[in-house]
Structures are given as structure tokens and as C-alpha cells.
């Protein structure tokens, strides 16, 4: 959404008009930067919501042929129900795209500690100093 700059007509305008045109150009640049920021934030929110259902969040758009705008509600926010519905549709046809939970063996270093089975060094040293 590029609009023509009015700086090329500066020599024909009084200084007041030049100032207003410069401010207008700055406001347009700021508007474009903010629109880009909102678009990136919406994209990250869509990926965050898709990651709850898909191992690769980008698959939501890539495999369905949808765009970011397809997931917006009337207020311009990402609609979680639309994301969930589309992700479920993808998973119905490709269940292997769901996030995988790692298989862990709780007995291999992640379990609860057990009580010591015999004397420890502290008990041995304590018994040697009393006698």
C-alpha cells in the first residue's frame, strides 16, 4: 500500500504545506510499520495455536491452502476454534503430523529417590570417632 510521496513538489509549496506533507509521509510510514507488526504478531499467534495440535505449526497453512486471514474473527483476532477445527481436519487425514510425546523410562534417573540401603560415609565416620 504505497502512496506517492509529495516531497518532489516541495519547491512549489509554501513552507507550511511542506511541513504538513512531511508529517503525512511520516504518519504513513508509521502506519505501514505498525500494520506489518500486527501481521507478524498474528502469524506468531496462529503458529502458537497450531502447535498445540500439529508437530510443525506451518503445516496448518501449507497443507490446507488457507491464509492467515481465514482464521480471523470479526474483531481481527485469531479464532482458536477455527485453528483447532482446521488442525483436526489435517490430523484426520494425516495422524502422523500430531506432536509426538517422548517415551521416557521413569526408572532411568527420573524416578523418585530411594532410601539408602546400607551405611553411608557419614555414619561410618561418626561411628569411628565415638570409640
Secondary structure, 3 states (H helix, E strand, C coil): CCCCCCHHHHHHCCHHHHHHHHHHHHHHHHHHHHHHHHHHHHHHHHHHHHHCCCCCCCHHHHHHCCCHHHHECCCCCECHHHHHHHHHHHHHHCHHHCCCCCCCCCCCCCCCCCCCCCCCHHHHHHHHHCC
